[in-house]
């Protein structure tokens, strides 16, 4: 079933992503794209970014604003902040 997740970690700070989810403790998403700058005169200044999936832990969060439960995807070692504000901004579908 297609479910919405709010991602934290690997460059994501509250990004909304959807994936096919059938339960389990882990979901996989791509890390956030890193913006690169250019400087005049540099050759080969752009470094490629690997296309790979990374694992996020699935966490259920009950919003203190609307009382609904939402899925979070949190990388190891990350502590999400301002979760309810991120939910308001991204407007995900609640967890089934």
MODAMO-V736777 format. One record per pair of residues at least 24 apart in sequence whose C-alpha atoms are under 6 Angstrom apart, sorted by the first residue. I is the first residue (numbers start at 1). J is the second residue. D is the distance in whole Angstrom. If there is no record, write none. Layout:
BEGIN
I;J;D
I;J;D
END
This chain:
BEGIN
4;92;6
4;93;6
5;71;5
5;72;5
5;73;6
6;72;5
6;73;6
7;72;6
7;73;5
7;74;6
8;74;5
9;75;5
14;86;6
25;57;6
25;58;5
26;56;6
26;57;5
26;58;5
27;55;6
27;56;5
28;53;6
28;54;5
28;55;5
29;53;5
29;54;6
30;54;6
69;94;6
69;95;6
70;94;5
70;95;5
71;95;6
END
